Amino acid sequence: MRVLLLTAAALLAGAAAIAAPAATTLAPADIKATFFTGTPFTSASGSIKYKMTYNPDGKMTREPIGAAGSKGEGTWKLNNDGFCSTWKGSKASCFRVTASGENKWSVLKGTGVAATWTK
């Protein structure tokens, strides 16, 4: 009887793991439609938070929320996997965006999380 209960519990746990949604990577067009509309959203990198605004014309700005961080402006463009951004005075960096919760997205550079975006 105990073996049957353990087997049933293991099967249920396996089914729950299969049913759990994997992180969904946003297509470039979805990134544009969700974030690059001119409507500000919040970006957090470590303990620093910014109000980010990506405009449809390819320009972007950031304003720190709190004492840490600095204002910035630059440009963005879509690529095959996500988008690339270039802040004034910096080189271009490219990212992918994955859904990571309700109204929460992870911005990935390679396999690492560069920032978390929330709306």
C-alpha positions, 0 to 999 in steps of 0.5 A: 500500500505504501509503495502505491501511495509513493508511486501515485505521489511521484506520478502526480509530481511529474504531471505537475512539472510537465504542466508547469509553463516554461519561460516564454521568449517573446518574438521581436514583434511582441517585444515591440508591441508590448514595450516599444510604444512610448509608454513608460515601464519599470526596469530593475537591475540589481537594486537600481530601478529606472523608468524606461521609455522606448519610443516607436521611432527607435529612440529610448530614455531612462530615468532613475527611480530613487537616488541610484542610477543615471539618466540616459538616452539612446536608440533601439532596434529589433533583431532576429532574437529580440532587440539591441540597444545603444546608450549614448557613449556605449556600444550596442548590446543585444537581448532576449525577453522572456515572460517570468510572471504576471506583468514581469519579464526577464531581459536576457543577455546570453544566459544571464538576466540583465534586468527585470521589466514590469508593467 
